[in-house]
Amino acid sequence: MEFPVATFAEYVGRQWDLPEGYTIVSPGQETDLNEWSDLLNRDKEFGVWTPERVKKALVDQLIAPDAGSLLYYKGRLVGCSATSDKSRAGKKIGVGLWLVLDSSHRGKKGLAAALTYRSLAFFAAAGYDKVYAKTDEARLSALYLYLTHGAVPVYDSISSFFKWRRIFKRLKPLLERAEKRIRAHNGL
């Protein structure tokens, strides 16, 4: 999925209004990689994670500390979002990856959005030309979040056309409810 870079400009330097008990920070030297690997292992869909894999696949790929986010609830790591630089030939290209939120914290107002947009705001601040977000077809909540915040599908092959038809079919009820809420809010 591709986001217009301007989508993130409003999030640069934002102080996130999170529910009580939650804090969001950038990964740093003090980040407990055991705790991060435990979070990823709780999801069960990403394979087996070790602190070494977290370092190699996530920490070492971060462009800058502010290009990643860790969400804590009462001191326990419950979510993460990371990014990667895929720039080439004069084009600054950023990719958002690894949006993970512990299942017991999903559906709480704004947590996934805060993780995602806090991390992706780095690309607006750093003058990137293009921003993509990657996720699996089965992760409907992430796809819904991205689509309702300005992302558009990338059709880069014949199979992607069919993939997006399947995704939109599965997301249709959620998107219709969102449209009704927007219309009601705007008095339409």
C-alpha positions as CSV (number, residue, x, y, z in Angstrom):
1,M,0.0,0.0,0.0
2,E,1.2,3.5,-0.7
3,F,0.6,6.5,1.4
4,P,0.8,10.1,0.3
5,V,3.8,11.5,2.3
6,A,1.7,14.5,3.4
7,T,-0.5,12.1,5.3
8,F,2.2,12.0,8.0
9,A,3.1,15.7,8.2
10,E,0.5,16.4,10.9
11,Y,2.0,13.6,13.1
12,V,5.6,14.9,13.2
13,G,6.5,15.6,16.8
14,R,3.0,14.9,18.0
15,Q,2.3,14.1,21.6
16,W,0.0,11.1,21.6
17,D,-3.1,11.1,23.7
18,L,-3.1,7.5,24.8
19,P,-5.4,5.7,27.3
20,E,-4.2,5.7,30.9
21,G,-1.3,3.4,31.6
22,Y,0.1,3.5,28.0
23,T,3.4,5.1,26.9
24,I,4.9,5.2,23.4
25,V,8.7,5.6,22.9
26,S,11.4,5.1,20.3
27,P,13.6,2.0,20.5
28,G,16.9,2.7,22.1
29,Q,20.0,1.0,23.4
30,E,18.1,0.2,26.6
31,T,15.3,-1.6,24.7
32,D,14.9,-5.2,26.0
33,L,15.2,-7.4,22.9
34,N,14.0,-10.4,24.9
35,E,10.8,-8.6,25.6
36,W,10.4,-7.5,22.0
37,S,10.9,-11.0,20.7
38,D,8.3,-12.3,23.3
39,L,5.8,-9.8,21.9
40,L,6.4,-11.0,18.3
41,N,6.2,-14.6,19.4
42,R,2.8,-14.1,21.1
43,D,1.4,-13.3,17.6
44,K,2.3,-16.8,16.4
45,E,2.1,-15.7,12.7
46,F,5.6,-14.3,12.3
47,G,7.7,-17.4,13.0
48,V,10.0,-17.8,15.9
49,W,11.7,-14.7,17.2
50,T,14.9,-14.4,19.2
51,P,16.6,-11.3,20.5
52,E,19.2,-11.8,17.8
53,R,16.5,-11.9,15.1
54,V,14.9,-8.8,16.5
55,K,18.2,-7.0,16.3
56,K,19.0,-8.1,12.8
57,A,15.5,-7.8,11.2
58,L,14.2,-4.7,13.1
59,V,16.7,-2.8,15.1
60,D,19.5,-2.8,12.6
61,Q,17.1,-1.9,9.8
62,L,15.7,1.2,11.5
63,I,16.7,4.4,9.7
64,A,16.8,6.3,13.0
65,P,15.3,5.7,16.5
66,D,12.3,7.9,15.7
67,A,11.5,5.7,12.7
68,G,10.2,3.0,15.1
69,S,7.8,2.9,18.0
70,L,7.3,0.7,21.1
71,L,4.1,0.8,23.0
72,Y,4.1,-0.1,26.7
73,Y,1.2,-0.7,29.1
74,K,2.2,-0.3,32.7
75,G,5.8,-1.0,31.8
76,R,5.1,-4.1,29.7
77,L,5.8,-4.1,25.9
78,V,2.5,-4.6,24.1
79,G,3.1,-3.2,20.6
80,C,5.6,-2.2,18.1
81,S,6.0,-0.6,14.6
82,A,9.2,-0.4,12.6
83,T,10.4,1.0,9.3
84,S,13.0,0.4,6.6
85,D,14.7,2.5,4.0
86,K,14.4,1.2,0.4
87,S,15.6,4.3,-1.3
88,R,17.1,4.0,-4.8
89,A,18.4,6.2,-7.7
90,G,17.5,9.6,-6.2
91,K,14.2,8.5,-4.8
92,K,13.8,8.4,-1.0
93,I,11.5,5.5,-0.3
94,G,10.4,4.4,3.1
95,V,8.5,1.3,4.2
96,G,6.4,0.7,7.3
97,L,6.7,-2.8,8.7
98,W,5.9,-5.0,11.7
99,L,2.8,-3.3,13.2
100,V,2.1,-5.6,16.0
101,L,-0.2,-5.1,18.9
102,D,-0.8,-7.7,21.6
103,S,-4.2,-9.3,21.1
104,S,-5.4,-8.2,24.6
105,H,-4.8,-4.5,23.6
106,R,-6.3,-4.5,20.1
107,G,-9.4,-2.5,19.5
108,K,-8.5,0.1,22.1
109,K,-9.0,3.6,20.7
110,G,-6.0,4.8,18.8
111,L,-3.3,2.4,19.8
112,A,-2.6,0.9,16.4
113,A,-2.9,4.4,14.7
114,A,-0.4,5.9,17.2
115,L,2.1,3.1,16.6
116,T,1.8,3.4,12.9
117,Y,1.7,7.1,12.4
118,R,4.3,8.0,15.0
119,S,6.8,5.7,13.1
120,L,5.8,6.8,9.6
121,A,5.9,10.5,10.5
122,F,9.7,10.1,10.3
123,F,9.4,9.9,6.5
124,A,7.6,13.3,6.3
125,A,10.1,14.9,8.6
126,A,13.0,13.4,6.6
127,G,11.7,14.5,3.2
128,Y,10.9,11.1,1.7
129,D,9.3,10.9,-1.7
130,K,7.3,7.7,-1.3
131,V,6.0,5.8,1.7
132,Y,4.7,2.2,1.6
133,A,3.2,0.0,4.3
134,K,3.5,-3.7,4.0
135,T,1.2,-6.2,5.7
136,D,-0.3,-9.6,5.0
137,E,-3.6,-10.0,3.2
138,A,-5.1,-11.7,6.3
139,R,-4.4,-8.7,8.6
140,L,-7.7,-6.9,7.9
141,S,-7.5,-4.6,10.8
142,A,-4.2,-3.2,9.6
143,L,-5.4,-2.9,6.0
144,Y,-8.6,-1.1,7.3
145,L,-6.5,1.3,9.3
146,Y,-4.2,2.1,6.3
147,L,-7.1,2.5,3.8
148,T,-9.1,4.7,6.1
149,H,-6.1,7.0,6.6
150,G,-5.1,7.7,3.0
151,A,-3.3,4.6,1.8
152,V,-4.0,3.3,-1.6
153,P,-3.5,-0.2,-3.0
154,V,-0.4,-0.9,-5.1
155,Y,-1.3,-2.8,-8.3
156,D,2.1,-4.1,-9.3
157,S,1.1,-7.4,-11.0
158,I,-2.0,-9.2,-12.3
159,S,-2.2,-11.2,-9.1
160,S,-2.3,-8.0,-7.1
161,F,-5.5,-7.0,-8.9
162,F,-7.2,-10.2,-7.7
163,K,-5.6,-9.9,-4.2
164,W,-7.1,-6.5,-3.8
165,R,-10.5,-7.6,-5.0
166,R,-10.5,-10.3,-2.3
167,I,-9.4,-7.8,0.3
168,F,-12.0,-5.2,-0.5
169,K,-14.7,-7.9,-0.5
170,R,-13.7,-8.9,3.0
171,L,-13.4,-5.3,4.2
172,K,-16.7,-4.1,2.6
173,P,-18.7,-4.3,5.9
174,L,-16.1,-2.4,7.8
175,L,-15.7,0.3,5.1
176,E,-19.5,0.7,4.8
177,R,-19.8,1.2,8.6
178,A,-17.0,3.8,8.5
179,E,-18.7,5.6,5.7
180,K,-22.0,5.7,7.6
181,R,-20.2,7.1,10.7
182,I,-18.5,9.8,8.6
183,R,-21.8,10.8,6.9
184,A,-23.6,10.9,10.3
185,H,-20.8,13.0,11.8
186,N,-21.1,15.4,8.9
187,G,-24.9,15.5,9.0
188,L,-25.4,13.9,5.6
